């Protein structure tokens, strides 16, 4: 897709992968609508921020309407990046945190996708990029809730791409390993920040798939640090 003057929505835009992705899209001439609970540091004539809690369907629908009114066009790109995780043994995870993860990671993705999809079908063009996790490919102890949500994102993405491919719409699911964001701040035994991938690394992958030829579709992409524990001591 040629991103020049295309309207792209990025959720969770205030920091990390969302922020880096918005900056990359702006460099390519896209009009970027940032959706989030707080604004980020972007100051660009083609960027505007809409405060929205993706856990609430009505809030997402209002944000979508405000976005197309402000931009004067329909959404061509949606990056479902908003997400969170809580660590703990299953019996120790609170019911509130369980619902928080599902409401954000799964229901929020559904609400945002549902809002933009009809216009994409009418345009016969669109691309939705869903940010999952390696936790959506394999289970990990003390991450039952988070893994369950990201497995749901994987199933959602793989089913949806088959529903919409004949309309010229792409759905790509990306499964990052550890990325140097605030996500891992409270996680035990997390990879050291200096050995993690950077948000810009993931953003570059998102940009690559968005700019792919019309009949070329990236469905699933797994990315991870090459040396998550750093270089072995004694080697250069």
ZAMARGU-4260 file (C-alpha; in steps of 0.2 Angstrom, whole numbers, plus 5000, padded with zeros to 4 digits):
<rodrens>
0) 5000/5000/5000 | 5006/5017/4996 | 5004/5026/5013 | 5004/5044/5006 | 4988/5053/5013
5) 4981/5037/5019 | 4972/5038/5036 | 4980/5026/5049 | 4974/5023/5067 | 4986/5017/5080
10) 4980/5012/5097 | 4991/5013/5112 | 5000/5028/5104 | 5007/5037/5119 | 5023/5026/5120
15) 5033/5011/5115 | 5028/5002/5099 | 5013/5013/5096 | 5023/5029/5097 | 5036/5022/5086
20) 5024/5016/5073 | 5015/5033/5072 | 5031/5041/5069 | 5036/5029/5055 | 5019/5031/5047
25) 5021/5050/5047 | 5038/5049/5039 | 5029/5040/5025 | 5016/5054/5022 | 5001/5045/5031
30) 4988/5054/5041 | 4989/5047/5059 | 4975/5046/5071 | 4982/5041/5088 | 4970/5033/5100
35) 4974/5031/5118 | 4970/5035/5136 | 4984/5048/5136 | 4993/5058/5122 | 5011/5056/5117
40) 5025/5068/5112 | 5021/5069/5094 | 5019/5086/5086 | 5016/5084/5068 | 5003/5093/5056
45) 4997/5076/5050 | 4994/5069/5068 | 4980/5071/5079 | 4976/5062/5096 | 4959/5056/5102
50) 4957/5050/5120 | 4948/5034/5120 | 4947/5018/5132 | 4947/5004/5119 | 4938/4993/5133
55) 4922/5003/5130 | 4913/5000/5114 | 4904/5017/5114 | 4920/5026/5117 | 4928/5017/5102
60) 4913/5021/5091 | 4914/5040/5096 | 4933/5040/5093 | 4930/5032/5075 | 4917/5045/5071
65) 4928/5059/5077 | 4943/5053/5067 | 4934/5051/5050 | 4926/5068/5053 | 4943/5077/5057
70) 4953/5068/5043 | 4939/5069/5030 | 4942/5051/5025 | 4939/5033/5030 | 4952/5023/5039
75) 4964/5013/5028 | 4976/5006/5041 | 4972/5000/5059 | 4986/4995/5071 | 4979/4986/5086
80) 4993/4989/5098 | 4985/4993/5114 | 4987/4979/5127 | 4993/4975/5144 | 4998/4960/5154
85) 4997/4954/5173 | 5009/4941/5180 | 5005/4928/5193 | 4999/4911/5197 | 4981/4907/5191
90) 4974/4907/5208 | 4983/4923/5213 | 4977/4933/5198 | 4962/4944/5203 | 4946/4943/5194
95) 4947/4961/5190 | 4964/4959/5182 | 4958/4944/5172 | 4944/4955/5165 | 4956/4970/5162
100) 4967/4959/5151 | 4953/4952/5141 | 4943/4969/5140 | 4959/4977/5133 | 4968/4964/5123
105) 4953/4955/5115 | 4937/4965/5117 | 4946/4982/5113 | 4954/4974/5097 | 4937/4968/5092
110) 4928/4985/5095 | 4942/4994/5085 | 4942/4982/5071 | 4923/4981/5070 | 4922/5000/5068
115) 4934/5002/5053 | 4930/4986/5044 | 4914/4991/5034 | 4922/5006/5026 | 4937/4995/5022
120) 4926/4983/5013 | 4918/4997/5003 | 4935/5004/4998 | 4941/4987/4993 | 4957/4991/5003
125) 4963/4991/5020 | 4976/4983/5032 | 4974/4978/5050 | 4990/4974/5060 | 4987/4965/5077
130) 5001/4965/5089 | 5000/4949/5098 | 5015/4941/5107 | 5026/4925/5108 | 5014/4922/5123
135) 5001/4919/5109 | 5011/4904/5102 | 5016/4895/5118 | 5010/4895/5136 | 5021/4902/5150
140) 5019/4899/5168 | 5012/4914/5178 | 5005/4921/5162 | 4989/4911/5160 | 4978/4926/5158
145) 4990/4935/5146 | 4993/4920/5136 | 4975/4916/5134 | 4972/4934/5127 | 4986/4933/5115
150) 4980/4916/5109 | 4963/4924/5106 | 4972/4938/5096 | 4980/4924/5085 | 4964/4915/5082
155) 4954/4931/5079 | 4968/4937/5066 | 4969/4920/5057 | 4950/4918/5055 | 4947/4937/5050
160) 4960/4937/5036 | 4950/4923/5028 | 4934/4933/5029 | 4941/4948/5022 | 4954/4944/5009
165) 4942/4944/4995 | 4938/4962/4999 | 4957/4967/4996 | 4959/4968/5015 | 4974/4961/5024
170) 4976/4956/5042 | 4993/4953/5049 | 4997/4946/5066 | 5014/4950/5074 | 5021/4940/5088
175) 5035/4950/5097 | 5047/4943/5110 | 5053/4955/5123 | 5053/4973/5118 | 5061/4987/5128
180) 5045/4996/5134 | 5037/4998/5151 | 5027/4982/5148 | 5040/4972/5157 | 5042/4984/5172
185) 5034/4973/5185 | 5038/4956/5177 | 5049/4944/5186 | 5064/4937/5177 | 5062/4948/5162
190) 5075/4950/5149 | 5087/4964/5153 | 5082/4980/5144 | 5099/4981/5134 | 5095/4964/5127
195) 5078/4967/5121 | 5071/4973/5104 | 5067/4991/5102 | 5050/4998/5098 | 5057/5005/5082
200) 5062/4987/5077 | 5044/4982/5078 | 5038/4998/5070 | 5049/4994/5055 | 5041/4977/5053
205) 5024/4985/5053 | 5029/4998/5040 | 5037/4984/5029 | 5021/4974/5029 | 5010/4989/5026
210) 5020/4994/5011 | 5020/4976/5003 | 5013/4974/4985 | 4994/4972/4984 | 4993/4953/4981
215) 5007/4949/4994 | 5001/4946/5011 | 5010/4943/5027 | 4999/4933/5039 | 5010/4929/5054
220) 5027/4936/5059 | 5037/4930/5074 | 5051/4942/5080 | 5062/4940/5094 | 5079/4946/5100
225) 5094/4936/5092 | 5104/4936/5109 | 5091/4938/5123 | 5105/4935/5136 | 5118/4946/5127
230) 5134/4940/5120 | 5142/4926/5129 | 5157/4932/5140 | 5173/4931/5131 | 5167/4933/5114
235) 5168/4949/5104
</rodrens>
